[in-house]
Amino acid sequence: MKKYRNLLAIIIGVIICASIISVFYFKATNINEQKNGFIRNLNTNKLQQLVKLKNDHNFQEICGIGNNGIYLANKIPGDIYLTDFSVSNVRFINLPVPKYANVASLFNTSVSDTSAFVFAYNAPGIFHIGLHSAIPTFYHMPVLFDHGSLYNGIIYLIGIDRTFQKRFFVIIHPDKDTSELIKQFPDNIPSFEGSLSYDDSTNSILYVSFYSNLFLCFDQTLKLKYIGHTIDTITLKPRTQSAIVKKHSTYITHKGPSKILNRPGCAARGLLFVNSTLKADNETYNSFRDNSVIDVYKTTDGTYLRSFYVPLDRGDHFKRFLVFEQYLVAVYPHDVVVFKMPF
C-alpha cells in the first residue's frame, strides 16, 4: 500500500510540475493573441520580390550594402561574399583574419567599398583589412564591448563596464589611434541593450532598445538629438545582467528571461526601420504570424509613419535585413531575397 501511495505522490508531483510549465508556456506564446495596447498604420502596397539566392554558404548577416552590391557573411571570421542586386554572380572574398577561437566565438563584420572591419568581442578588439590587402591591422580595445559598427570611416561601439551592469557609447577613429570618445547614456535613462543603425541622409546614429519602446538619436559626435519611442507600450525597466563564461567566450545576458520586442533593424533614406515582435490590436493573429512586421519612423524627429509586412520564406522569418535605395534585402535560413520597397 505504501508503495502505491509513493507512486501516487510522484504522479501528482509530475502533474503539478507539468501544469506550472504549461501556464508559463501559454503565457509566453499568447502574448500576441491578446491586446497589446497599440495599432499600426499598415501599408496597403506590398513588397515585390525581385530575385532570390539560395543560401548555400550559411549566410548569417548582411555586412555591407551599396553601389558595389551586397556583402554577406557567414559564421567564419574573414569569409565574406559579394553579389549584385540581381544575385546573378557571387564572389568569395577571403579576408586574412585569424581563425582563433576567441575571434570565431563571437564577432560581426562591417564592409565598405574599400575595407572591412571584423569586431571580435572576445578578443576584445577589431581587425581592419583592406579588401585588396593581405595584412590586417588589429586594434586592441580598451573596453569590453558587445556591439560594433562602422559608419563613414568612424567606429561606434557599445561598451560594457567590468560589472556587466552598465553600457556606454564609444567613438574610435581608426586613423587616429589615440582618438576615442566615451559617452554615457542620457541622465535619468538606465543603460540598455539595443542595436545601432546609421542614416547617412541625416547623419544620425540610432540606438533602438531590444526590450522596451525606447530609442535614442545622436549626431555623429554622439550629441543627443532626441529620445524616441516605438509605437508599443512596453516601457524601459532596468535589468540585472550577468556574464556566462565559457572556454573561449563570455556572453553578456540577463539573469532572468526577457522577451525581445525589437529585433535588429536599420536606417536609410531618412527612415528608421524597426522589426517588431509585438502584434498590434488591429492586426489578425494569422497575418502577424505569417509575416515579419517592420515599423517605420522618421529619423529627424522619431515620428511614426507606417508599417509593412515582409513575407516568410519557406516558413521562416528573416535573420537580418537592410534597406538600400529602393531595395530591401533579407537573409533567411534557406535563401537571400531581394525585394522592391512598397514606398
N, C-alpha and C positions, 0 to 999 in steps of 0.2 A: 504493500500500500504506500509506504514511504517512497518507494521507487517511482510510483505513478505521480505522487504529489510533486516530487522533484522535476519530473518530466513536464507536468502541467505548468509549474513555475517557469521553466525555461521557455515553453511555448508562449506563455503570457508575456514574458520579457521580450521575446522576439517580436511579438505583435505590437507591443508598446513602442519599441525602437523603430519598427517599420512605419508606424503611424506618425511618429515625430519627423522622420525623414521625409515622408510624403507631404506633411504640412509645409516644411521648408521648400520642398521641390515645387509644389504647386504655387507657393507664394512667389518663388523666383520666376517661374515660367509664365505666371498670369499677370505680370506687371504690365504687359502690353495687351491684355484682354480687359483692362479696366480704364476708366477715365484718368488721364494724366494732367488735365487742367490747362490745356492749350490747344490751339488749332493751327493748321498750316494753310498757306496760300499755295495750293498745288497748281503747278504749271500745266496747262492743258496740252501744250505741244510736247511730244515725247522725243527722247534721244533717238537718233538714227544710227543704227550700226553700220559702219562703213566696211571694216575688214577685221579679220580675226587671225591671230598667230597661235599655233599650238605651243603650249608651254612645255617644250621638251627639255628645257635646261633648268627647271625648278626655280624660275624667277620668283623673287620674293618682294622686290621693290622697284620702283622707277627712280633711278638715282640722278636723272637729269633729263631735261626736255628743252628743245629749242629748234632753231632753224636747221641745225645739223641732223636732227632726228630725235629718237627716243633711246635713252641709255637705260639698260636693265641690269639688275644684279641678282645673284643667287646667294647661297649660304657660304660660298668660298671667298675669302678675302682676296681682292685683286681681280676676280673674274667678272668682267662686265661685257655687255653685248650692245651693239649699236644697230638699230634698224630705222628705216624711214617710216613715214606715216602711211605708206601703202603696205608696210611689213613684207615687202617682196624679197628683201635681202636682209640677212642677219650676219653681222660681222663680229667675231670674237676678238676682244682686246684683253690681253693678259698683262695686268699691271704687276710690277716687281714688288709685291707686298709679302713679307714673311708670313708663312702659314703657321706661326706659333699658336699654341693652344690658347694663350691668354688674348690673342688677337681674334682668333676664329670664334671664341666662345660668345662674344657679344660685340657687334660692330654694325655700322651702316656706312654707305658710300654716297658722296655728292660729286657730281661731274659737271664741269663747264665745258665750253668748246675747246679749251686748251689744256686743262689739267683736271686731276681728280684728287679728292681728299677722302681717306678712309679713317673714320672715327673709331678707334679701338678703346672701348670703355674700360676694359680690364687691364690695359697696359700701365697706366692710362695715358693715352697720347694720340697723336694724329699723324698719319703718313700723307705727305704731299708728293704727288707724282705727276710729272708732265706726261701727256698722252703719247709723246714720242720720245720719252726719256727712259733710260734703263736704271737710273739711280734714284731711289726715293729719299726724301728728306723727312726725318722723324722729329716731331715736336713733342717733348715730354710736357704734359700738362701739370701746372702747379696745384690743380684741384681735381677732386673726383667729379665726374660728370656723367649724366645718363642720357643726354641728347645733344647732338651737334649738327649744325647746318652751315652751308656756305652760301652767302649772298653777295654778289658784286665784289668778289675777292676778299670779303671780310668773313671771319669765322664767328659764329654765335653759339655759345654753349649754355646749357643749363647745369650749373654746378651744384654739388651737394656737400654739406659740411660733414665733418667726421662723425657726428652723432646720427647721421642719416635722417634728421628731423627737419632740416631747413634747406631750401633751394634758393639760388640766386642766379643772375644772368652775368655772362662773361663775354666780352668782345676781345678778339685777338686778331691782329693784323699779321699775316704770315710773313710779309716782307719786312716787318719790324719786330724782331724777337722780344724786345722789352716792352712793346706797346700792348698793354692789356687794361681793360676796364671792368671792374666788378660793380654790378648794380643790384641793390636789394629790391625786394618786392615793395610795392607802394605801401604807405602806412595804413594800418587797420585791415590789411589783406594778408591772411596767413599764406605762406608759400604753398604751392600746389603743383601736382603733376599735370603735364599737358604736352601739346605738340606745337612746334614752331612752323610758321609759314612766312613767306615774304612776298609782298605785292610790289612789283617793280614800277607799276604805273603811278603809285602814290608814295613809293619809297617807305613802306610801312612794314614793321615786324609785328606779326600777330601771334599771340600765345593763347591757345584755347585749352581750357581745363578738360581733363578726361572725365572727371567725376562730379561736375557741377555745371551750372549755366553761365559761368563766368569766363570772359576772355579779355585780354589786355592788348592794347595797340600802342606801339612805340615808333619813334623815328629811328633812323639808322644809328644814332648815338645812344639809343635806349632811353631817350626822354619820353615820358609817358604822354601820349596824345589823349587817350580816353580809356575808361573802363566800360566794357560792353557786356551784354547778356544775351545768351541764346534764348529762343522762344519758350523753352520748357521752364518749369517752375522749381527745379531742384537747386537749392542754394548751396553755397560752399560751406563745408564743415571741415575743420582741421582734423587730420587723420594721423594716427601714430604709425610710424614706419619702422621697418627693421631690415636687416641685411641677411640674406641667405648665402652663406659662404660654401662654395664647392671647391674642387681641386684647382680649377683654372678660372673660376669666375665668382663674382659677387653680384647677386641680384638684389636690387632695392625694391621692396614691396611693402604692402600693408600688413599689419599684424592680423587684421580681420578681413573677411571677404568684402569686396566692393563691386558695384556694377559700373562698367564703363558706359557713360552716357554719350560721349563724343569721341569717335574714333579719329585717327589722324586724317586731316583734310589738306587743303591747300588754299592759296590765294593767287589770283590773276585777274587782269582786266579791271582792277578797281573793286573786285569782289572777293569775299571770303566764303569758301565752300566748306561746310561742316557736315560730316557724316554722322547723323544722329541715330541712336539705337532706341529712342523712345517713340511710341506711336502717338499721334495727335488724336484729339477727340473726334475730329471729322474724317478720320481715315478708317477704312474697314480693316479688320484683322488680317484677312486674306491678302489684300493689296499690300499691306505693310510687310507681311511675312514673305511674299513672293518677290520683293524688290529691296534694294538698299535706297534709303532716302537721303537726299542732300539738301540742306538748308542754306540759303544764300543771303549774305549780308553785305552792305556797303562798307568798304574798308575806311572810308573817310570819316564816318561817324558811328558805325555799327548798326545802322538801321536794317531791320529785317525786310527782305524784298519778296522772296518766293521760295518754293521748294519744288524738287522734281525727283523722279524715280530713275534709278539705274537697275536694269533687269538682272536677274540671276543668270549665271552661265552654268549649264549642266547641273542645276540645283544648288550652286554655290554662290555666296556673296563674294564680292571682290576683296582682295587683301589690301591693295593700295590703289589710289587713283591720283592723277594730276590733270590740270586743265592748262591748255596752251592754245591761245587764239580761239579758233572755232572747234578745237578738238578736246574731247575728254578721253584719256587713255586709262584703262583699268586692267590691273593684273589679277587674274583669277587662278585658282589651283591648276586648272587644265588649259587655260588659254589667256592670251593677252588680246584685249578687244579695243579697237579704236572707234569711238562714236563721234558723231557730229552733234554739237550742243544745240539745245532747243531754243536758245536765245542768244 
